[in-house]
Amino acid sequence: MKRKLLFPERLMLGDGNTPFNVVSTIRIKGSISEENLLHALACIQAKHPLLRASIIDDHYVVQDAPGPIPLKLLDDADWQAVTLSELALPFDVTNAPLARLTWIRSGVYADLILSLHHCLCDGGGRWALIKEIIALLDNPAKDIGLHRSLLTLEDIIPAAQRKGWPLFKAKFTGRIIKYGSLLLSSLVAAKGKSKTTREKDYLLHWKLDTSMTAALVRQCSAMGVTVNTALCVALTSAFRKVKGLQGTAKVTCPVDIRKYVPAITKDTIFAVGLSITLEIGDEQTQPFWTKVQLLQPIATDKQRRLNTSMLHALEYAHAAIPHMIRFLTYGKLNYNLMFSNMGKLDIEEHWNSFDIETVFSPAVIGPFANPNTILTCTFKGQMDFVFISNEDFLPECDALAIRDTFMKILKEVLPSTTPILTA
């Protein structure tokens, strides 16, 4: 079984050697066994063809007898240090699987750290895998089903978009992307420049307590806006207060493609996604919630207009990938931000032999010049944040100041003044 990598998957593959990983951590309180954990990994690998796939000549090739998903056991290690190590450790993409798991054992707690090559999986797929692992740890006999084939372009793009005017438009847009990328790449001087080194990556982690999380949700509901839009405004305001004119003006927010493509079910592993980019003006005189309310209809309209036509167009722009990689790696980029909000996680807290103590937001960093990424999720009524960047692009002292300023903004605009927990 094989399939050519789609454009976003190929872009996230990069040169095939430089790490472009995503790492997710969940903390368990209670008893689990190595035998059950190995069984769970074997079951998810049997279910999902991509967990048995290598990448050969820009194709996923599902192996008949791949190696098992590696399991590393550590005692009393720090999950943040392990996460940074996993982000920097490349996969051999020619050998399946492109996944590995680390189990940190510390008294009654167990941190399970799942690492995946980003070309393999999006946020929804990562979470689906974690839920399957947890369910199998609790009940090794559980039937999690089986996916017998890889999703193809035909599964994603409706038939009506693959003929007539939509097809012509996709091909035309693909050519524009290809030649536009070539132009941008020609303006970038790579000579004498070095790629960002993973040794200077860092991770900041913090949580809002339950009171402040609830206050944020209530206030957004009362103002008729989404939590995501409010957080985008708060983050950009924090960046600008710390970095001035260098502060981020645009925030790119991934959107779960499963909302728009029925063939991509909640338990499907897939790395092709959609996103919206919000440009947030620096209106100093406007109150915070006025800014959010003005931005909300823009964000809503951009989400409403999302469809798979751009994904289709990108399939006619594969020749642009080397030029895009060159520009993203060596181009002069500003402090724009990738912000991903996974929302409230749909998993039970209590299981037969263990409890889910907490879920940490995933961490991801690519081989490109701008690594600024903030991810958040909510579990047990607490909003969790992970901020990943690199010292050469954004000094860690600035990132700490941005985090503290962001927290201060939330305290000022919310009715609750409950402290925000940092860890």
N, C-alpha and C positions, 0 to 999 in steps of 0.2 A: 504494500500500500504506500503510495507516495502522492505528494501534492506540491506544486510550486509555492514558495512563500509569497503571500500577498504583500503589497507595497509597504504597509506599516510594519509588518513582521520583518521584512527585509531591512527596513531602516533601523529597527531595534536590534537586528543582528549585528549591524556595524561591520567591522572587518572580520568578525568571527573569532577574534582573539582577545580583544579588549573587553573587560567585564561590563555588562549592562544587566545587572541583576535586580531583583526585587525580593525583599526579605520581610517575612511576617512572623510575629511572635505572639504566642498565647501562653498564659500562665495558669497552671492547673494546681489545685490543692487536693491532695489525696493520693490514692494508690493507683499506679499504672505499672505495667510490666514490659520488659523489653520484647518478650515473645509477642504480646498483643500489638505492640507498636510496629514491629516488623511485619506482622500479619496485616495491619492496616495499610502500611505502605505497599505491600504486595497487592492488596485489593484495589487501591486507587490506580496503581499502575496497570492492572489488568483491565480496569474499566475504561481508562482514557488512552486512546492511541497515541496522543502527543507525548505522554510520559514514557512511551517506548520508542520514540522517534529520534533519529539523528538528522543532521542537516548536511546534505551532500549536494554540491552544485546548485545551491539556492533552492533545494527541494527538501521538504520533510520526507524522510524515508522511515517508515515504521518497521522496526526490526522484529524478526520472529522470536529471537531469544536474547533480549537485551539484558544488561546487567541490572541488578536490583537497585532501587533508590538507596543511596548510601545513608547510613545512620551513624552519626558521631555522638559519643557519650562524653560529657564533661561534668565535673563536680565543682559546685560553688563558683561558677564563672559569672561574669556580668553580661547580661543580655545585650547591652548597648555596645560593648566591646566586641562581642561575637558578631553582632549585626554589621558593624563596620568591617570586620574581617571577611564576612561573607559577601558583602558588597564588592570587595576588592579582589575576591578569588574567582578567576574566570572558569567557565565551563569549557570542556573539550566538546565542541558542538558536533564533531564527527562521531562521537560515541554517546549513545543513549545510556541513561536518561539525563535530561537537562534539569534535574531537580536533586536536592539533597536535604536532609533533616538533621538538626542538632538537638540533642536532649540535654539540657542543663539540669542536673540533679542537685537539689539544695534542701535538705531536711524533708519536710512534708510537701514542698513545692517542686514543680517541674515546669521548666520553660521549654516549650517546643518551638523551634525556630526553623521555619520552612523557607528555603532559598530556591528560587526559580530563575532561569534566564527569562528576561522580559519579553523576548520574541515568542515565548511559549504561552503567555498568560496575561490577562488583564486583571483588574481588581476584583471583578465578580467571580472570575475563575479561581483566583487564589483563595477567596473566602469559601467557595464551594469545596475546594480540596481540604481546607482546614476543618470544615464542618463534617466532611466524610471521615476524616481521620479521628475526630473526637467521637463520632457515632460508633465507629468500629472499635475504638478503645473501650467504650462502654458496653458494646455488644458485638463480639467478634463474629457472631453468626448473622449479623444484619446483611441483607441483600441491598447493595447500593446501585444495582443495575449495571448496564454495559453499553458503551458507545462503540458501534461496530465500524464506523468510518470517520474520516476527517471532513470537517466542514469545507465546502468549496465556495468559489465565488458565486456559483449559481444558487447556492443555498442562501446567500446573503443578499444578492441584488435581485429584486423582483423581475420577473420575465418582461414586464412592460418597459423597464429601464434598459433592457438589453437589445432593443431594436428601435428603428425609426429615429425620430428627432432626439430622444434621450441618449441613444447610442452615439449619434453624431456629436452631440454636446459633450458627452464624456470624452470622446477622442480629442475634440478640439481643446477642451480644458486641460487634458493631459499634456498636449503639446505646449500649451502656454506654461504649465508648471515646469515642463522639461527645459524649455529655453530660458525661462525666468531663473531657474536654479543655475543654469550654466552661466548666465550673466552675473548673478550674485557671487558665484564661485570665482569667476575671473577677477573680481574686485578684491579678493582676499589673498593676502600674501602669507603663504605658509612657511616660506623659507626662514630659517632662524627661530621659528616659534616651536615650542614644545607642547605636547598634549598635557592636559591636567593630570597630575599624579594622584592616585587614590590614597597615598600616604597622608595627604593633607585634608582628607574628608573629615567631617565631624557631624555629630548627631546631638540635637537638643530634644529633650522630652519633657512634657508637662501635661497636667490634667486640670480641668475645671472640676470642682467638687459638684455634688449633686444639686446643691442649692443654686449655684451660679448657672449650671447647665439648664436647670428648669427655668430660671429667670430669663435666660437668653431665648429659650423656645417660646415662653409666654409673651415676651416683649415683641418678638418677630411676628407672632400670630396677631397680636393686638395692632401692629403697624401694617399688617397686610403684606409682609415680605417673607422671603425664605431665609432660613438660618445661613444658607450658603452665600447669599448676596450680602447679608450683614457682615459675615466673616471676611469676605473679599474687601469690603470697604475698610474694615478695621485693620486688616493686614497691610493694605496699601498706605493707609494713614500712618501706620507704624513705620513702614519702610521710609516714607518721606520725612518723618520727624527725625529719623536717625541719619539718613543718607542725603537729605536735601534734594537737589535737582537730579541726583543719580537714583533717587528712589523709584520703585517700580510704578509704572503707569498702566500696565496691562497684566491681567491675571488670566491664565488659561486653565479652564476647569474641564477635566474629562467627564463625559456623560456615559452612563452604562448603555451600551449598544443593544442590550437585551430588551430595552423598552421599545425598540424600533424594528427589530428583526426577530420574528417569532421562532425561526429555526435555531437561534442561539438561546438555548434554555438556561435556566439558572445554574444548572450543574454542568454546563459545557465549558471546557477549557478553550480559550480563544484570545488572541492578542490584538485583534483589530477593534479599535474604538472610535468614538466620536468625541468632539470637544467643542466648547465655545470659548471665545476670548472676549473679555470685558475690559474696555478702556475706561479708566476711572479718573475723572477730572479732579484737579486740585483746587477745589473751591473752599478757601479758608473760612469764608464768612458763613457758609451753610452749616447748620446743625447736622450732627452725625446721621440722625434718622431721616432727615430730608434727603441727604445724599443717597441713602439706601433706597428710599421710596422712588427717587428719580431713576436709579439704576435698575430697579426691579422690572419695569415693563420692557426694558431693553434685553435683560437676561431672559425673560419669559418669551419674548419674540424670537430670540436666537434659538432657544430650545425648541420652540414650536416649528421652526423652519428646518430643523435637523432631519436629514434623511440620508439614504445611502448613495446618493448621486455623486458626492465627492469621493467616497471610497471607490466607486466605479471609475471615476476619472483618473484616480491615482494609478489604477492598473495599466493605464496607457502612458505612464510617466516613469517606468522603472529605470530608464536611462538617466533620470535626474538624481538617483540615490547617491552616487559618488560625489556629485556636486553639492547636494544638500549636506552630506556628512562633512565635506571640506569646510563649508560655510559655518555649520554649527560648531565645528571643532576649533577653527582658527579665526572666525569672524569676530569683529568688535561688537559685542552684544551688551545691551543695557541690563538693568536689574529687574527685568520682568520675572514673573513668578509662576510656577506650576503649582496649583492648589487643588487637591482632591479631597472631597468630603464623602466618605462612604456612608454617612448617616448612622442611624440606629441599627446595630447588628442583630440579625435574626437567629439567635442561638440561645438555648436554655442555659441557665446558670447552674442548676443542680442535676447531677447524673447519679447513677447507682453507686459507684465507688469513688467518685471525685466530684469536685465543683470547679467551675471556671472562675478563677480568682480575678483575672483581668485580661483584657485584650489590648495589646499595644498597636497603635497605628503602624501600617507597613512603612518600610523605608525603601526608597529607590533612588539611584543616581546613575546617570548615563555618562558616556565618554565625551560629552560635549562641553563647550566653554562655559555655558550658564547652567550650573547645577542646582540653583535655588528651587527647592521643592518642599512644600508643607502638606502633610496628609493628616486627616483627622477621622475618627470614628467615635461612636458613642455606645457604651456598654455599661449596664447596671446604673444608668442614669448619669454617667460621667463622660464628658467629652475629652478625648485623648488626642494629643498633638505630637507629631514628630516633624522636626525641621532638619533637613539635610542640606549641607552645602560644602564648600571647599575653601580653605584658607586663602588660596591664591585669588579667588574670585570675590568672596565676601569674608573678611576677617571674622573669626569666631566672636571677638569682642563686640563687633557690630551686630552679629546675629543675636547675641545675648541681649543687647540693648533693644533690638527690634522685638524680641520676645517680651521683655519687660514693658516696653511701651505699648505693645498690643494688649497685654494684661491690664495695664492702667486704663487704656481706652475703654475696655469692656466694663471695668469697675465704674467708670464715670458715666457710661450711658445706660447701665442697667440699674434697676431699683435695688438689687441686692448688692451688698458690699462684702459678701462672704469671700474669704481669701481663696486665691487660686493656688493649687498645690503644684509644686515643681519637684521633679525627681530626675 
